[in-house]
């Protein structure tokens, strides 16, 4: 079995950027739970925010996706290293190297706001329409609250409890290359 790396953290922390870099670094497979949920939202004619609200009373939108992602990770790990990006995947994959990427609410929102200025990114993210950075900060905060509520309700889990992770990195004041290198250094020390 090859290593499985799980990456959790709030929006705008750099999870996807780091995950994509790790895929290249290790020639690994990537499972992106956020992408799966974004597609479910599109299929239901919803934004991701609307799906998250819906998920408060429809646990299958979380539970089924999380279980399938974990099973897929174990299947892929038979042949290669796997990078699993998802807020709760460390819980479903206790054998993984568990990484938590954190950022302040404001900096995370600034990063998302900047990416949303590109039309192709806006389509890919399937976020609710926002007209300003301040509005995005409020929506980001609400999303974090909803995520925390769902995971507590469905899994009795606080995914923000840093003691559950093998490595915690605050990316607020470092760039993507520096953040990625710190994660690579940690992973290399573990495998």
URZIDA-V295324 format. One record per helix or strand. SS is the DSSP state (alpha for helix, beta for strand). FROM is the first residue (numbers start at 1). LEN is the number of residues. If there is no record, write none. Layout:
# URZIDA-V295324
ss=[SS,SS]
from=[FROM,FROM]
len=[LEN,LEN]
This chain:
# URZIDA-V295324
ss=[beta,alpha,beta,alpha,alpha,alpha,beta,alpha,beta,alpha,alpha,alpha,alpha,beta,alpha]
from=[4,15,29,33,48,60,82,89,97,105,119,133,162,167,176]
len=[6,12,4,11,8,17,4,4,6,12,7,23,3,4,15]
